[in-house]
Amino acid sequence: MNALPSFEQVRDAAARIAPHARVTPVLRSAALDALAGAELHFKAEHLQRGGAFKFRGACNAVWSLSDEQAARGVVTHSSGNHGNALALAAATRGIAAHVVVPEGAVRAKLEAIERAGAILHRCAPTQAAREAMCAEVQRATGAELVHPYADTRVMAGQGTLVLELLQQAPGLDALITPVGGGGLASGVAIAAHAMNPALSLFGAEPLGADDAAQSLAHGTRVTTVVPDTVCDGLRALVGERNLDALRTHHVEVITVSDAETIAAMRLLWTELKQVVEVSSATVLAAILKQPQRFAGRRVGVVLTGGNVDLQALPW
Amino acid sequence: MNALPSFEQVRDAAARIAPHARVTPVLRSAALDALAGAELHFKAEHLQRGGAFKFRGACNAVWSLSDEQAARGVVTHSSGNHGNALALAAATRGIAAHVVVPEGAVRAKLEAIERAGAILHRCAPTQAAREAMCAEVQRATGAELVHPYADTRVMAGQGTLVLELLQQAPGLDALITPVGGGGLASGVAIAAHAMNPALSLFGAEPLGADDAAQSLAHGTRVTTVVPDTVCDGLRALVGERNLDALRTHHVEVITVSDAETIAAMRLLWTELKQVVEVSSATVLAAILKQPQRFAGRRVGVVLTGGNVDLQALPW
């Protein structure tokens, strides 16, 4: 259930979600290009349904179910965007969505999940509490678990954005995504290298949740990191299979401080004119932190989400 | 020099600016459609070069000049986006741009004008002082005046966005733009009705600068309004020819309070995920204020600019 998807599964996912998902635009900024010394092609997944790329994976999972499975609904645990995405995806098939949310999640995101029609189940903000509550809902309802990142269907769905991006911005040399649990980074890596093995792949990770960078450096999965970052979308530990994909596809993970990310977020707001959430800004922060890796190259930059509480901006 | 442009002049302008201007995307939001009870197609001119539609008109004016005229440079008076646009347009031709700026203009906009390479000339914030300073620069340099809205080349340039929009969003029933000096509204009206005479045309104007609405109601140009609105881009009095175009093309002007505009701005930030300036939000405010005029229709909505000071948000 959490094996890495093949490229064929990514292509199948693209066909499956096409009636429901948006083809998001690719945006440019002359000012940001000048600042980076590179050609940046921003894939605007914050303009995806539900305001984040997560709809792709959730939608693929929901429409992969048999009618019999679907009738029992879906369940997940998510601090925000995946929960919202699963609720919206379930609504496209008219089935129930149960979302386990940890205390302390962003209020605006919880409200969006409820508006999308999901049933919320609150729990303590620990991995153990989330999983226990999920298991309880599964027992009670028979709902299918759709894990936020350690799920083949979810990874395949996230990878579909690459099919669009490489067509919208031909001739890219490199791609960069944020790294949280690794669902996006792994799906993107698999699809990207299937289409163009010469692409350089990068990930951006908050210093305060740098378990993927540590895991790649040590050659073994580090699970002792206690996340301490303003990037609420990137606090999850990278999944085991997800980490395998990062390793196999030589994804170089660049770590950035929260201050660097917040400065990059301001740039995305003022120069690209896009309301993106803080986790999305790690990618620009990484490019500006290590410009020599990107200098003169054509870089696809994935903006992951735009669900922001305007009353709680980080500056 | 300030006669209304023909549709042919709009088409010529489109060809003239094509090497320099961006084809801006059209954005959608399911949440805003639901709120409005209409299908809203947002033409994202805040993603135009310089962060506003103004680049279209300025670029057309600059590239309409003979080599001899161009060598003496261009001059304008502008509280912000037009000045910036003229500076950027002049740079595409390698000529000098002089920009007369009134005291009290938005700091972020002035900085952008200087970054674009223009020579700033400061004056008192009155129409008379602006015009006097402009005349002085013209005498001293021989520069060509490019008025922000009462200029045929500028109006034709602004109208070019309609050529894109009607192709990007086929089957529109109505269009709405903000109304300040009327350069945008008049250019759009001329191009729109040349392409589809059945289109309903609307303008959105701040209550505190409602000279166009008053002028249309009284059948004569009202010049006594003292602007009092947070919409810094819409404080100019509507031009005489511009008003003629609004009248001829039956543009219905809807007035909105600053509070309504600020609420709409928040919606554009949170739902459409776009950093637009407050003047841009008048259009959504107008639609939400008079929903019966738009119910069930396919509406083209022009978002005019995105040059915002994040330290001085109006909420």
Interface residues (C-beta under 8 A of the other chain):
Chain A: R22 P25 L27 A30 H46 L47 R49 G51 A108 R266 W269 T270 K273 Q274 V275 V276 G306 V308 L310 W315
Chain B: P25 L27 R28 A30 H46 L47 R49 G51 A108 R266 W269 T270 K273 Q274 V275 V276 G306 V308 L310 W315
